[in-house]
Every structure is written in structure tokens, then in C-alpha cells.
Amino acid sequence: MSDAPNLTSLTTNSESFIAEVKNIWQHGFMGIDVGNIIIAIAIFFGFLVIRGIFSKYVLYRLNKLTEKSQTKADDQIVNALIPPIKFIPIVLGFFFAGQYLDFSGDLDIIYGNFIRSLIAFTIFWSLHRAIEPISHMFRRLETILSRPMVIWIFKFIRFLIIFIGGAVILEIWGIEVGPLLAGLGLFGAAVALGAQDLFKNLIGGLTVIAEKRFHPGEWIKVDGVVEGTVEEIGFRSTRIIRFDKAPVQVPNAQLSDAAVTNFSRMSHRRIYWMIGVTYDTSTDQLKEVRDGIMNYIQSCDDFAKEDALPTFVRVDSFNASSIDLMVYCFTKTTVWAEYLEAKEKFAFEIKRVVEGAGTSFAFPSQSLYVESWPGDTAEIFNPPPAKKKA
């Protein structure tokens, strides 16, 4: 008789446990059936598999097609858009998984905003990545504007895309951008007072670019600051690589105010030497040295001709220990190594001309002249008289 109540109680408890399991299964997470959640996760992972297949076959074939074209622009655009394209199946996975779960109430609003945010992010991410290859298609603008100006324009466009994309996503979530910007206006005015140097450098950079003082890749010298190759002209500063490969960041305001020598835009390199010969050099020897040096300059292809640039070889001055000839000419090359080679050959030729004329180079010296010497006879020494003894 006692076993019947126990069996009834066990059956009741089992039914209660099963009911609890069913309740948790049906309302496991925010009132959503756990089975539906599992199916939604499976749908999402299904789109991940589709993403892998799409990347492996479709995008691979697309790359092969663009490689066959004669231009590189389409290759660059496709490579830039591949990451956003790969992200599209993920967005679709979230969308269809949410559609299957069929959210309601506030959760439906939140999830809808989340999907719209992903879509907006994908669109503006694609535009941002496409700007770089598109900028290469507008190389012709560099003939009208300078290359740094074109780079700045596309940097501004990228910034504008990020700003608009962020504003769109904020408005999706109900955050008005207009009042937010108005509120930031007072803060921006306060920041501007402490950011005067930033604006000075920005204006300085625009001045440098507008005046086309130098471009990336050119060799410049900023008096008292740095000498090297320009790597990048930024919004605030310009990166210059010294010849020891050390990078130097120079504020743009300093570059717009300082004297900047652009060696890369030289048409020729100058040689300006003073050649000193000894004072025992005769007039005919001086003329022979002068004419020999001048003939070499005029006959050698390393130097610009006299009718193109000023070229002089003249007796210039009587120095303390030498008669000086001024050598003033220009090489055709502006390449440093070639210039050094031409200058070395010129030095050898000058030495040959001077020695061939029978004279020699002077060096700092002093001559001592004595107006008169004592007589030829030796001075007679007369000893003092001896003292007498007392």
C-alpha cells in the first residue's frame, strides 16, 4: 500500500522536471526558444561557410580576370574591396538569423539598429578603401595641382567619409549629430585657443604645398635645421630623412618661414676654386696654365659650355704667398656621385696643366729679408787690463 503513493509522487516530480526543462527550452534566453537560437546560430555559420566558398572561388576568379587587363587600376580596386565584400556574408548571416528568431519589442528595435549599423559600416568601409586606388587614377591632377596637394585632397575625402559614416551610424541609434556638433562648438573654441600651433602648422603646410617649394623625394636643406630627403608632407609636420637615415619631423610653420634650399631642382652644379701658384711663375706660364684649364672645360662633356652658363678662368689676385687663379664653371650633372667624379678628373687635369707649364702650386710660406750684414772681418776681442798688486 505504501509503494503506490511513492510511485505517484515520483511520477509527479518527473513531470514537473520535464515541464521545467520545456519551460527553459522555450524561454531560455529573453523569452526565445533555445531550439530557435541553435537554428539561428546554424544559419549564421552557414553563411560563414558560404563566405569561405565565395572567397575561394568567386573572388579568386575575379582576381584572375583583373590580372589579364592592361591597366592596374581595376586590380587595385578589387584588392581594396575584397575585405568589405568578405564581410557581406557575415552581415547577411546576422540578418537572416535575426529574421528567424523573430524578435519583438525593444529587442527587435535594437537588433534592427544593429543590422542597419553593419550595413552602413560596410558601405562606408568600402568607400574608404576604394579611395586609395581611385586616387592613383587621378594622377593627371598632379600636372595641375602638386602631388602633395592631391594627397591632401584624398586624405580629406577619406576623413569626410569616416565622419559621414560615423554620423549615419549615430543617427541610426537615435543620436542627433547636429546638436552634438553645436555642443562641441564651445569646446572647440576653447581647444582652438590652446591649439594655435596646430593651426599654424596646418596653414604652413598648405603654404608649402601651394607654393610647390618641394615634393616628396626631393633633397632639401633647411638652414639651421636639417638637410635630407623629403619623405612625407603631413598636416602638422614634414618628415625628412637625413643622409644617415635618421627621420626628422619638422613643423610645417617652420618650413614656411625658413629659407629652404631645394637641391633636387638644380640644373647644374658649380665648381668655384682658387688655384694658387708660386710667385716665381712667369707671365707666359700663367697664361699657359689659364688657357690649359679653360680648354679642358670647353672640350670636356662634363661641363656646361660658356654660352650657356658663366665660365671663367682668370688671374684673380696676388695673395700673401701665391698668385691666385679663379676657376668658375658648372657641371652638367646634378647627381652627387657623378659630380664628384667629374670634379676629381678636373683636379687631376689642373695638376697636369700646372706641372706641364713648368711651375708649381704655392703653399703658405714666409720669406725673411735682411737689409745688411756686419763686416767680413771678425771683431777683435780686447781683454780688460789686469789690476796692479799693491
PAMIBA-517059 format. One record per atom (N, C-alpha, C): x, y, z negated. Coordinates in pm, whole numbers, padded with zeros to 5 digits, always signed. Layout:
% residues N
XYZ;...
//
This chain:
% residues 390
+00083-00120+00000;+00000+00000+00000;+00087+00125+00000;+00206+00118-00060;+00293+00237-00073;+00367+00268+00056;+00381+00167+00146;+00455+00191+00269;+00376+00276+00368;+00245+00271+00363;+00163+00345+00458;+00179+00496+00443;+00173+00552+00322;+00194+00697+00307;+00333+00739+00353;+00434+00657+00323;+00571+00692+00365;+00583+00696+00517;+00521+00599+00584;+00526+00596+00730;+00453+00717+00790;+00339+00751+00727;+00263+00868+00775;+00345+00995+00757;+00413+01006+00642;+00497+01124+00614;+00613+01132+00712;+00676+01019+00743;+00789+01019+00836;+00743+01061+00975;+00625+01008+01014;+00571+01045+01146;+00542+01194+01153;+00487+01248+01045;+00455+01392+01040;+00581+01477+01047;+00686+01435+00973;+00813+01509+00974;+00879+01503+01112;+00870+01388+01176;+00928+01375+01310;+00858+01466+01409;+00726+01470+01398;+00650+01558+01487;+00684+01704+01461;+00705+01738+01334;+00743+01876+01301;+00881+01911+01357;+00975+01816+01350;+01110+01840+01402;+01107+01858+01554;+01029+01771+01620;+01017+01781+01766;+00953+01914+01805;+00855+01956+01724;+00791+02085+01750;+00890+02200+01737;+00978+02192+01636;+01080+02295+01616;+01178+02298+01733;+01217+02177+01779;+01308+02170+01893;+01244+02232+02016;+01114+02197+02038;+01043+02255+02152;+01032+02406+02140;+01009+02452+02018;+00995+02596+01996;+01126+02669+02026;+01237+02610+01976;+01369+02670+02002;+01400+02663+02150;+01368+02553+02214;+01396+02537+02357;+01318+02638+02440;+01193+02662+02401;+01108+02753+02476;+01134+02900+02443;+01177+02927+02320;+01202+03067+02278;+01342+03079+02218;+01441+03018+02286;+01575+03010+02228;+01648+03142+02223;+01639+03224+02329;+01714+03350+02334;+01622+03461+02382;+01586+03549+02288;+01500+03663+02317;+01371+03619+02385;+01318+03505+02339;+01192+03454+02390;+01202+03390+02526;+01324+03358+02571;+01343+03299+02704;+01370+03151+02688;+01308+03072+02771;+01325+02927+02768;+01471+02891+02797;+01526+02802+02713;+01666+02762+02729;+01686+02692+02863;+01588+02614+02906;+01598+02547+03035;+01610+02648+03148;+01531+02755+03138;+01540+02859+03241;+01678+02927+03239;+01732+02945+03118;+01867+03005+03108;+01970+02916+03175;+01959+02784+03152;+02054+02691+03214;+02041+02694+03365;+01916+02700+03414;+01896+02706+03560;+01950+02838+03616;+01928+02948+03542;+01979+03078+03587;+02132+03078+03593;+02195+03014+03493;+02342+03004+03494;+02387+02920+03614;+02311+02813+03641;+02345+02730+03757;+02331+02809+03886;+02227+02893+03895;+02211+02978+04014;+02331+03072+04029;+02375+03132+03918;+02488+03224+03922;+02615+03151+03969;+02642+03035+03912;+02761+02959+03953;+02749+02908+04097;+02624+02887+04143;+02605+02851+04283;+02652+02962+04376;+02623+03086+04337;+02670+03199+04418;+02823+03214+04408;+02882+03174+04297;+03028+03175+04288;+03088+03075+04387;+03021+02960+04400;+03069+02861+04499;+03054+02917+04640;+02940+02983+04666;+02920+03045+04797;+03028+03150+04823;+03064+03225+04718;+03170+03327+04731;+03303+03263+04772;+03334+03148+04709;+03458+03080+04745;+03458+03031+04888;+03346+02974+04931;+03337+02924+05069;+03344+03040+05168;+03273+03149+05135;+03271+03267+05222;+03412+03326+05236;+03484+03333+05125;+03620+03388+05128;+03714+03299+05207;+03696+03170+05193;+03789+03077+05255;+03770+03068+05405;+03648+03077+05451;+03623+03054+05593;+03589+03183+05668;+03488+03256+05622;+03440+03374+05696;+03546+03484+05694;+03595+03520+05574;+03694+03628+05566;+03825+03588+05631;+03859+03461+05623;+03982+03414+05688;+03972+03432+05840;+03858+03394+05896;+03839+03409+06040;+03834+03557+06079;+03774+03638+05993;+03769+03782+06020;+03909+03841+06024;+03995+03798+05934;+04134+03844+05934;+04205+03803+06062;+04181+03681+06106;+04244+03632+06229;+04198+03713+06351;+04070+03752+06351;+04019+03831+06463;+04081+03970+06467;+04095+04032+06352;+04153+04166+06348;+04303+04163+06381;+04370+04053+06350;+04513+04044+06382;+04535+04039+06533;+04436+03995+06609;+04450+03987+06754;+04434+04123+06821;+04377+04219+06750;+04357+04352+06809;+04491+04425+06819;+04494+04527+06904;+04618+04600+06928;+04643+04708+06823;+04540+04749+06754;+04556+04852+06651;+04562+04788+06513;+04627+04859+06421;+04638+04812+06283;+04530+04870+06193;+04454+04966+06246;+04353+05032+06163;+04247+04934+06115;+04199+04847+06206;+04095+04751+06167;+04150+04650+06065;+04277+04611+06079;+04337+04521+05981;+04339+04585+05842;+04378+04712+05837;+04386+04781+05709;+04249+04800+05646;+04149+04831+05729;+04013+04850+05676;+03958+04718+05621;+03976+04610+05696;+03927+04479+05649;+03996+04438+05520;+04129+04454+05514;+04201+04419+05392;+04158+04503+05273;+04123+04629+05299;+04078+04716+05191;+03940+04677+05141;+03854+04627+05233;+03715+04596+05195;+03697+04453+05145;+03799+04369+05154;+03784+04230+05111;+03746+04218+04963;+03812+04288+04869;+03770+04274+04727;+03624+04314+04702;+03575+04430+04756;+03431+04459+04736;+03340+04355+04801;+03380+04303+04917;+03297+04201+04983;+03290+04075+04897;+03403+04036+04839;+03403+03921+04750;+03318+03943+04625;+03298+04069+04589;+03219+04099+04470;+03069+04092+04497;+03028+04100+04625;+02885+04099+04658;+02816+03970+04613;+02873+03848+04635;+02805+03728+04584;+02786+03728+04432;+02876+03790+04360;+02858+03799+04214;+02737+03884+04182;+02721+03997+04252;+02603+04082+04231;+02476+04005+04267;+02480+03931+04378;+02363+03852+04417;+02333+03743+04314;+02438+03683+04259;+02419+03581+04156;+02347+03637+04034;+02391+03756+03988;+02322+03820+03874;+02177+03854+03910;+02157+03903+04034;+02022+03945+04074;+01925+03827+04076;+01961+03719+04146;+01869+03605+04158;+01855+03530+04027;+01960+03528+03946;+01946+03466+03813;+01848+03544+03729;+01852+03677+03736;+01757+03760+03662;+01615+03746+03714;+01605+03733+03849;+01472+03713+03905;+01410+03582+03857;+01490+03479+03844;+01437+03351+03796;+01395+03359+03650;+01474+03431+03569;+01441+03442+03427;+01316+03526+03404;+01289+03619+03499;+01166+03699+03492;+01155+03771+03358;+01249+03865+03335;+01249+03942+03211;+01123+04027+03205;+01092+04069+03084;+00975+04156+03064;+01010+04263+02961;+00936+04372+02968;+00954+04477+02869;+01086+04552+02886;+01145+04589+02771;+01271+04665+02772;+01385+04585+02834;+01383+04454+02815;+01489+04371+02871;+01487+04376+03023;+01369+04383+03080;+01356+04392+03226;+01414+04525+03276;+01389+04633+03201;+01441+04766+03239;+01594+04767+03230;+01646+04712+03121;+01791+04711+03101;+01860+04629+03209;+01802+04512+03237;+01865+04425+03337;+01854+04487+03477;+01742+04554+03503;+01728+04621+03632;+01831+04732+03649;+01854+04810+03542;+01956+04914+03548;+02096+04853+03567;+02117+04737+03504;+02246+04670+03517;+02270+04628+03662;+02168+04572+03728;+02182+04529+03868;+02204+04651+03957;+02127+04758+03935;+02145+04878+04017;+02284+04939+03997;+02334+04931+03876;+02470+04982+03849;+02574+04901+03924;+02557+04768+03927;+02650+04684+04002;+02646+04716+04151;+02527+04740+04204;+02514+04774+04346;+02583+04907+04375;+02557+05009+04290;+02621+05140+04310;+02773+05128+04298;+02819+05051+04200;+02964+05032+04182;+03027+04969+04306;+02959+04870+04364;+03012+04803+04483;+03020+04898+04601;+02916+04980+04618;+02914+05074+04731;+03028+05175+04720;+03040+05239+04603;+03141+05344+04589;+03282+05286+04578;+03292+05164+04528;+03422+05097+04527;+03468+05071+04670;+03375+05031+04756;+03409+05007+04897;+03452+05137+04964;+03380+05245+04938;+03417+05374+04998;+03554+05419+04949;+03581+05401+04822;+03709+05444+04765;+03825+05367+04826;+03808+05237+04846;+03914+05156+04904;+03929+05182+05054;+03822+05221+05120;+03829+05245+05264;+03897+05378+05298;+03907+05468+05200;+03966+05600+05226;+04112+05587+05270;+04187+05495+05207;+04330+05483+05237;+04354+05446+05384;+04293+05338+05435;+04316+05309+05578;+04257+05413+05671;+04146+05476+05631;+04088+05581+05715;+04183+05699+05726;+04253+05730+05615;+04348+05842+05618;+04458+05820+05720;+04497+05693+05740;+04601+05663+05840;+04549+05685+05982;+04418+05680+06000;+04360+05702+06132;+04358+05851+06168;+04376+05937+06069;+04373+06081+06093;+04513+06141+06086;+04612+06066+06137;+04750+06116+06140;+04762+06240+06227;+04674+06252+06324;+04682+06368+06413;+04658+06499+06338;+04589+06492+06225;+04569+06614+06146;+04701+06671+06097;+04804+06587+06087;+04934+06634+06039;+04997+06731+06137;+04954+06729+06264;+05005+06827+06359;+04943+06964+06337;+04824+06966+06280;+04757+07093+06248;+04787+07135+06106;+04767+07042+06014;+04800+07065+05873;+04929+06989+05842;+04988+07019+05730;+05108+06945+05691;+05067+06810+05633;+05163+06716+05632;+05134+06583+05579;+05093+06587+05432;+05164+06665+05345;+05118+06673+05206;+04976+06728+05192;+04940+06825+05279;+04804+06879+05273;+04702+06771+05307;+04730+06689+05407;+04640+06579+05443;+04629+06479+05327;+04744+06450+05264;+04743+06359+05149;+04659+06415+05036;+04672+06545+05011;+04593+06609+04905;+04443+06604+04937;+04408+06626+05064;+04267+06625+05102;+04205+06488+05074;+04276+06382+05112;+04220+06249+05091;+04224+06209+04943;+04320+06261+04868;+04318+06241+04722;+04194+06306+04662;+04162+06426+04709;+04042+06495+04659;+03916+06418+04696;+03912+06363+04819;+03795+06284+04861;+03779+06161+04772;+03891+06095+04740;+03884+05978+04651;+03831+06018+04513;+03881+06131+04463;+03832+06179+04333;+03683+06211+04341;+03640+06272+04453;+03499+06306+04469;+03412+06181+04473;+03460+06076+04539;+03385+05950+04544;+03370+05892+04404;+03479+05893+04326;+03472+05841+04189;+03373+05923+04106;+03379+06056+04123;+03289+06142+04045;+03143+06117+04080;+03112+06111+04212;+02974+06090+04253;+02927+05951+04211;+03014+05850+04227;+02976+05716+04185;+02947+05709+04037;+03030+05773+03955;+03004+05776+03811;+02874+05848+03778;+02847+05959+03851;+02723+06034+03827;+02601+05950+03863;+02609+05875+03974;+02497+05789+04014;+02469+05683+03908;+02575+05620+03857;+02556+05515+03756;+02500+05575+03626;+02547+05694+03589;+02493+05758+03469;+02345+05790+03485;+02306+05838+03603;+02164+05870+03624;+02078+05744+03629;+02136+05632+03673;+02061+05506+03669;+02021+05473+03526;+02111+05504+03431;+02083+05477+03290;+02011+05592+03221;+01962+05689+03299;+01882+05797+03243;+01962+05911+03184;+02091+05919+03216;+02175+06028+03164;+02186+06134+03272;+02132+06253+03247;+02135+06361+03344;+02275+06422+03349;+02329+06430+03470;+02465+06481+03486;+02469+06633+03479;+02366+06699+03532;+02364+06845+03535;+02379+06908+03396;+02290+06874+03302;+02306+06929+03166;+02439+06889+03101;+02487+06770+03135;+02615+06726+03079;+02728+06815+03128;+02726+06849+03259;+02828+06939+03313;+02817+07078+03255;+02692+07123+03235;+02673+07255+03174;+02728+07258+03032;+02707+07148+02960;+02761+07142+02824;+02913+07136+02823;+02968+07074+02925;+03114+07068+02933;+03175+07198+02981;+03091+07290+03032;+03144+07417+03082;+03214+07498+02973;+03148+07508+02857;+03210+07582+02746;+03338+07515+02701;+03332+07383+02694;+03452+07309+02655;+03563+07328+02760;+03523+07331+02888;+03622+07350+02994;+03686+07488+02988;+03606+07590+02951;+03663+07725+02939;+03768+07729+02828;+03739+07661+02718;+03836+07657+02609;+03961+07581+02649;+03941+07472+02724;+04056+07394+02768;+04139+07472+02868;+04071+07551+02954;+04143+07626+03057;+04242+07725+02997;+04207+07782+02881;+04299+07875+02816;+04428+07806+02774;+04417+07680+02739;+04536+07605+02699;+04600+07528+02813;+04541+07539+02932;+04593+07465+03047;+04634+07560+03158;+04685+07676+03120;+04726+07772+03221;+04842+07719+03305;+04935+07649+03240;+05049+07594+03315;+05003+07492+03418;+04898+07414+03382;+04846+07316+03476;+04793+07383+03602;+04717+07493+03584;+04663+07562+03699;+04772+07634+03778;+04873+07686+03708;+04985+07748+03777;+05057+07647+03865;+05076+07526+03812;+05142+07423+03891;+05056+07378+04008;+04924+07372+03987;+04834+07335+04095;+04839+07438+04208;+04833+07566+04170;+04841+07672+04271;+04979+07673+04337;+05083+07648+04255;+05218+07640+04311;+05231+07528+04412;+05170+07413+04384;+05172+07302+04479;+05101+07337+04609;+04985+07405+04597;+04913+07448+04717;+04996+07547+04798;+05070+07634+04727;+05155+07731+04797;+05267+07660+04873;+05330+07564+04808;+05439+07489+04873;+05388+07417+04997;+05272+07355+04986;+05216+07280+05098;+05171+07373+05210;+05105+07485+05172;+05055+07578+05274;+05170+07643+05351;+05279+07674+05281;+05394+07735+05348;+05485+07634+05415;+05458+07505+05394;+05536+07397+05455;+05685+07412+05424;+05715+07438+05297;+05855+07456+05258;+05935+07327+05274;+05874+07217+05240;+05940+07088+05256;+05834+06980+05258;+05873+06863+05307;+05785+06747+05315;+05852+06628+05248;+05775+06527+05209;+05837+06405+05154;+05940+06347+05250;+06053+06306+05194;+06161+06250+05275;+06269+06350+05310;+06247+06478+05283;+06345+06580+05319;+06442+06606+05203;+06562+06647+05240;+06668+06675+05142;+06665+06824+05109;+06642+06855+04982;+06634+06994+04941;+06725+07020+04821;+06751+07147+04797;+06826+07190+04680;+06752+07306+04616;+06715+07289+04490;+06651+07395+04413;+06760+07457+04325;+06790+07582+04348;+06903+07646+04280;+06890+07634+04129;+06994+07576+04069;+07000+07565+03925;+06911+07457+03866;+06845+07378+03952;+06752+07276+03900;+06794+07136+03944;+06785+07108+04074;+06811+06972+04121;+06838+06976+04271;+06907+06874+04318;+06930+06853+04460;+06905+06706+04490;+06825+06679+04593;+06794+06541+04625;+06688+06532+04733;+06624+06415+04742;+06524+06386+04845;+06385+06392+04784;+06295+06463+04850;+06157+06475+04803;+06086+06342+04823;+06026+06289+04717;+05953+06163+04727;+05803+06187+04736;+05750+06274+04651;+05604+06295+04650;+05575+06434+04595;+05480+06502+04658;+05432+06632+04609;+05299+06608+04540;+05297+06611+04408;+05177+06583+04331;+05098+06708+04301;+04987+06693+04228;+04904+06806+04191;+04977+06896+04092;+05051+06837+04001;+05117+06915+03897;+05267+06933+03923;+05333+06830+03972;+05478+06836+03988;+05518+06761+04114;+05642+06784+04153;+05700+06717+04270;+05811+06625+04223;+05808+06501+04272;+05912+06404+04236;+06026+06414+04338;+06147+06439+04286;+06266+06448+04368;+06364+06342+04320;+06416+06263+04413;+06514+06159+04382;+06654+06214+04407;+06734+06224+04302;+06870+06269+04318;+06953+06165+04393;+07076+06204+04430;+07158+06112+04508;+07211+05996+04423;+07202+06008+04290;+07235+05893+04204;+07111+05810+04173;+07001+05835+04250;+06874+05760+04243;+06796+05788+04114;+06832+05893+04042;+06755+05930+03923;+06637+06019+03965;+06513+05983+03926;+06397+06067+03962;+06387+06189+03872;+06349+06301+03931;+06333+06427+03858;+06195+06483+03892;+06117+06513+03790;+05985+06574+03809;+06000+06726+03792;+05980+06801+03898;+05994+06947+03896;+05855+07009+03903;+05817+07094+03808;+05685+07159+03815;+05669+07238+03944;+05552+07233+04002;+05529+07300+04130;+05543+07451+04119;+05507+07507+04001;+05521+07651+03984;+05666+07694+03997;+05757+07612+03948;+05899+07642+03958;+05947+07635+04103;+05893+07541+04179;+05932+07527+04320;+05879+07643+04404;+05763+07698+04367;+05707+07807+04445;+05779+07939+04417;+05845+07950+04301;+05913+08075+04265;+06062+08071+04294;+06124+07952+04289;+06269+07941+04302;+06311+07943+04448;+06441+07970+04468;+06499+07961+04602;+06525+07815+04635;+06465+07767+04742;+06475+07626+04781;+06546+07619+04916;+06655+07543+04922;+06727+07520+05047;+06687+07384+05103;+06636+07385+05226;+06595+07262+05291;+06703+07220+05390;+06788+07128+05347;+06899+07084+05432;+06852+06998+05548;+06736+06934+05534;+06689+06845+05640;+06648+06922+05766;+06626+07051+05753;+06583+07130+05868;+06699+07208+05932;+06821+07175+05894;+06936+07235+05960;+06943+07187+06104;+06980+07279+06194;+07004+07240+06333;+07150+07202+06354;+07241+07258+06274;+07384+07230+06284;+07444+07239+06144;+07566+07188+06130;+07642+07205+06007;+07764+07292+06034;+07796+07378+05938;+07902+07476+05958;+08035+07427+05900;+08145+07465+05969;+08281+07447+05916;+08343+07586+05907;+08387+07622+05789;+08448+07754+05767;+08574+07733+05684;+08687+07738+05754;+08816+07712+05690;+08908+07832+05707;+09001+07847+05611;+09112+07941+05622;+09240+07859+05629;+09309+07864+05744;+09431+07786+05767;+09551+07879+05746;+09634+07849+05646;+09750+07933+05616;+09879+07874+05669;+09955+07954+05747;+10087+07911+05796;+10192+08003+05734;+10316+07958+05739;+10425+08030+05672;+10455+08163+05743;+10521+08253+05670;+10550+08385+05724;+10660+08384+05829;+10735+08279+05839;+10837+08275+05944;+10780+08229+06078;+10647+08214+06083;+10581+08179+06209;+10583+08300+06302;+10626+08280+06426;+10633+08390+06522;+10495+08418+06581;+10487+08531+06652;+10361+08569+06716;+10320+08466+06821;+10416+08419+06900;+10384+08318+07002;+10335+08188+06938;+10392+08152+06826;+10347+08030+06756;+10205+08048+06703;+10177+08166+06649;+10041+08194+06601;+09940+08182+06715;+09974+08239+06831;+09884+08230+06945;+09865+08086+06990;+09975+08008+06989;+09966+07868+07030;+09876+07788+06936;+09888+07814+06805;+09801+07745+06706;+09657+07787+06727;+09635+07918+06745;+09497+07967+06765;+09433+07906+06888;+09505+07910+07000;+09448+07860+07125;+09430+07708+07122;+09521+07636+07056;+09508+07491+07048;+09385+07449+06969;+09357+07519+06859;+09237+07487+06779;+09111+07521+06856;+09111+07636+06924;+08993+07679+07000;+08967+07585+07116;+09069+07541+07184;+09050+07449+07297;+08990+07316+07250;+09032+07271+07133;+08976+07145+07081;+08827+07161+07051;+08789+07273+06992;+08647+07295+06959;+08565+07298+07087;+08615+07365+07190;+08538+07379+07313;+08531+07250+07394;+08630+07165+07379;+08633+07042+07460;+08572+06922+07388;+08559+06930+07256;+08507+06815+07179;+08355+06818+07176;+08292+06703+07198;+08145+06694+07198;+08086+06702+07057;+08170+06697+06955;+08118+06703+06818;+08072+06843+06780;+08114+06947+06856;+08089+07084+06815;+07995+07154+06912;+07917+07249+06855;+07831+07332+06938;+07917+07430+07016;+07874+07463+07136;+07953+07550+07222;+07939+07695+07179;+08035+07776+07228;+08045+07915+07184;+07924+07996+07227;+07864+07962+07341;+07748+08038+07387;+07621+08005+07310;+07622+07892+07235;+07504+07854+07157;+07510+07909+07014;+07625+07901+06952;+07642+07947+06815;+07776+08018+06802;+07788+08112+06708;+07914+08183+06691;+08030+08088+06661;+08140+08104+06732;+08259+08021+06714;+08381+08112+06717;+08461+08107+06612;+08578+08195+06603;+08699+08117+06555;+08815+08149+06615;+08945+08109+06562;+09034+08232+06576;+09058+08302+06467;+09128+08429+06471;+09225+08440+06354;+09338+08515+06381;+09426+08551+06271;+09350+08650+06183;+09332+08616+06057;+09238+08690+05974;+09306+08784+05874;+09411+08737+05808;+09469+08819+05701;+09612+08775+05671;+09683+08866+05604;+09817+08837+05553;+09803+08815+05403;+09811+08690+05365;+09793+08656+05224;+09925+08671+05150;+09921+08642+05020;+10040+08659+04938;+10155+08571+04984;+10124+08451+05032;+10230+08359+05073;+10201+08293+05207;+10107+08347+05285;+10072+08284+05412;+10008+08384+05506;+10014+08350+05634;+09935+08419+05736;+09814+08331+05763;+09694+08385+05742;+09573+08304+05744;+09500+08317+05877;+09461+08202+05931;+09374+08195+06049;+09236+08147+06004;+09133+08220+06046;+08996+08182+06013;+08942+08089+06121;+08888+07974+06079;+08824+07879+06169;+08676+07874+06133;+08590+07914+06229;+08446+07922+06204;+08374+07858+06322;+08307+07741+06296;+08239+07669+06403;+08128+07584+06344;+08051+07517+06432;+07936+07436+06389;+07940+07300+06459;+07909+07196+06382;+07896+07064+06442;+07754+07044+06492;+07740+06957+06592;+07606+06929+06645;+07524+06843+06549;+07590+06752+06484;+07517+06659+06397;+07487+06725+06262;+07376+06683+06204;+07343+06723+06067;+07350+06606+05971;+07380+06487+06023;+07391+06368+05939;+07520+06379+05859;+07511+06359+05729;+07623+06382+05640;+07745+06297+05678;+07726+06169+05702;+07837+06079+05733;+07903+06119+05865;+07822+06151+05966;+07877+06190+06096;+07950+06324+06086;+07898+06413+06005;+07962+06543+05983;+08099+06526+05919;+08108+06438+05819;+08236+06415+05753;+08338+06355+05850;+08291+06266+05937;+08380+06205+06034;+08432+06309+06133;+08343+06395+06183;+08384+06500+06277;+08480+06598+06211;+08454+06630+06085;+08542+06724+06014;+08680+06664+05990;+08686+06534+05962;+08814+06467+05942;+08896+06467+06071;+08834+06434+06183;+08903+06436+06312;+08955+06577+06343;+08876+06676+06308;+08916+06815+06331;+09038+06851+06245;+09041+06802+06121;+09155+06830+06033;+09283+06766+06088;+09271+06644+06140;+09388+06579+06200;+09439+06660+06320;+09347+06710+06401;+09386+06785+06519;+09454+06917+06480;+09404+06984+06379;+09466+07109+06335;+09608+07084+06287;+09627+06975+06212;+09762+06943+06166;+09855+06914+06285;+09804+06844+06386;+09886+06814+06504;+09921+06942+06579;+09825+07034+06592;+09849+07160+06663;+09952+07245+06590;+09939+07255+06459;+10033+07337+06381;+10174+07280+06390;+10187+07150+06374;+10320+07088+06383;+10375+07094+06525;+10286+07084+06625;+10331+07092+06763;+10381+07230+06801;+10331+07331+06733;+10376+07468+06761;+10509+07499+06693;+10562+07406+06617;+10691+07426+06552;+10686+07504+06423;+10568+07519+06366;+10555+07588+06238;+10500+07492+06134;+10465+07543+06018;+10416+07456+05911;+10315+07529+05826;+10242+07452+05748;+10143+07510+05658;+10212+07576+05540;+10154+07684+05494;+10210+07755+05379;+10150+07699+05251;+10223+07719+05146;+10173+07681+05015;+10209+07794+04919;+10141+07809+04809;+10168+07920+04716;+10314+07919+04671;+10382+08031+04691;+10523+08042+04652;+10556+08187+04621;+10672+08211+04557;+10721+08344+04525;+10868+08353+04565;+10906+08467+04620;+11045+08493+04656;+11100+08602+04565;+11223+08583+04518;+11287+08680+04429;+11398+08750+04506;+11388+08880+04517;+11487+08960+04588;+11568+09042+04488;+11708+09033+04495;+11799+09109+04408;+11862+09220+04491;+11844+09339+04449;+11891+09454+04528;+12043+09461+04536;+12118+09434+04425;+12265+09439+04428;+12322+09344+04325;+12444+09296+04352;+12515+09208+04261;+12634+09285+04200;+12693+09240+04085;+12815+09303+04031;+12931+09282+04128;+13042+09352+04107;+13160+09340+04192;+13215+09199+04196;+13297+09173+04301;+13351+09039+04319;+13457+09003+04215;+13535+09104+04159;+13640+09076+04062;+13581+09050+03926;+13646+08963+03854;+13598+08930+03720;+13629+09043+03623;+13546+09059+03530;+13566+09162+03427;+13681+09120+03336;+13775+09217+03310;+13892+09190+03225;+13849+09199+03080;+13884+09095+03009;+13850+09094+02866;+13967+09151+02786;+13944+09258+02713;+14046+09321+02626;+14010+09293+02482;+14092+09209+02415;+14060+09180+02274;+14087+09303+02188;+14021+09316+02079;+14043+09432+01989;+14180+09425+01926;+14243+09540+01892;+14377+09540+01832;+14376+09473+01693;+14487+09408+01661;+14500+09345+01530;+14525+09447+01421;+14474+09423+01303;+14496+09514+01188;+14634+09493+01129;+14704+09607+01090;+14834+09602+01029;+14821+09564+00884;+14924+09484+00840;+14924+09445+00698;+14983+09557+00613;+14936+09573+00493;+14983+09677+00402;+15123+09641+00349;
//
